[in-house]
C-alpha cells in the first residue's frame, strides 16, 4: 500500500458508505454514531464496518480525532474469461491485461460465466469483483 493508494481522514468526518483501511484490509462503514465529549473526555465514534473482500464485520469505538486511511478506489470494466472452483480469470477491457481474482462472496455474483462483463475494483493493490454489468460498452465510472 503506497501513499497514492490512500488519503487520511479523521474518524469524525466519516459517513456511512465510506471506505477505510483497518488492519490492512478495506472496510465499508455500515453504521456510525457519535457521542459528545464529557466534562473530561473526548467525543467518540462508534462504527460497524464490513470487509469488502470477505464480508466479515467488526465494531470499533474510537475518538473522533483518530485518523484512518481512506483508500482510493479505481473501478474498471472486465470480461470473464474462465471460472475455476477457486478463482475467476478476467480481462481488463481497457488494457486487455488478464488476471485472476477470488470468487466473490456477494449475492448476485455467484454463477458467473465466461463472456459476462463485470466491474472490478482496484483498491490497495488488490482486485475484487463488485458487480455484474449489462454490457461492455458503458464505462465503469457510470455506475
N, C-alpha and C positions, 0 to 999 in steps of 0.2 A: 504494500500500500504506500503510494507516494503522496506528496503534498498536493499534487494536481488531481488526485482522486477524491479528496475530501476538503471540506471547509469547516471551521469551528463555529459552533452555535451554543449559546447558553441554554440551560435547561428551562429557564423561564420563558424563552422565546419559542419553544417547540409548540407545535399544534398537532392535533390528531391527523394522521395520514402522512406526517413527515417521516423521513428515514434517518436512522442514526447508526453509527458503528459502536457496538458494545461487545467487549471481549473478542474483538477481531472478526465479528460477524455483523451482517447488515440486518437491522430490525425495522419494522414498521411500528409507529406509535399508534396503538389501538384505542386506549383511554388515557385521559390526562386530567388530573385535578390538582389544584394548588391550594395551599393554606397560607394564611397571613402569618407574618412574623409575630412571635410572642414578645414579652417585655425584654427578655434577654436572648432570644433565639433568632433564628433565621427563617425566612419563608421556605417552604418545602414544596416539591413537586412529586406527586405520586403518579406513576405511569405503568401501564401494561403494554409490553412490547411483544411482537411476534416475529420470529426469524423468517426472513424472506426465502431462504433456501430449504429449511427443514420444516417450518410451520410451528416449531416449539415456542412456548410463551413463557415470559418472565415478568415479574413485578419489580419495580425499582422505586425507592424513595430517596430523593437527593435534594440538596439545597438548590435554589433557583439560580445561583451564581456559578454552579459547576458547569464546566464546558464539555461538550460532546462533539464528536466529529460527524458531520453530515456528508454522506457520500454523494459524489456526482454520478448520476445515473444516465448512461447513454443507451438509447433504445434503437434497435436495428431490426430490419426485416430479414428473415432467413427461411429457407426451404428445407423440409425434412427429406433427407436422402435415404436413411435406413433406420430401423428401430431394432435394437437388440434387447435382451432381457435386463441388461444393466444400464444402458445408455442410448442416446439418440444422436445420430450423426446428422449435422446440419451444414448448409452452405449459406454464407453471408450473401445477400442479394446486391450489395454494392461492390465488395472486393472479390467476391467469388471464392473466398477462403473457406475451406472445410474444417470443421471442428466437432468435438463431441461434448455433450452435456449430460448430466444425470437425468433420469426420467423425473419429470416434475411431480410434486405431491398435490398440486391444486386440482380441485374438481373441475371438470370440463376440459382438462388437458390429458386425461387418460385416453388410451386407444388412438394416439397419433399415428398416422400412416404416411408412407412415402408419397411425396408430391404435395403435401399440405404446406401451408405457409404459417409461420408463427412470428411473434415479436419476442426478441431476445434482449435481455438487459445485460449490459456490460457494467459491472459495479465492483470496485476494489479488486480488480484483477480476476474476477470470476464471471462466469456467464450462466444465466438461468432463463429458461423459457417461462414467459409470463402470460401469454395469451395466444389463442388461435386467431388467424387473420382470414378475412373473406377472400382476398386476392393478393397478388404480388404487386399490383400497380400503385397502391396507395403507400404513402410514406409512413414509417413507424412513428414519426412525430405527430401524425394526425390523430393518434389515439390518446 
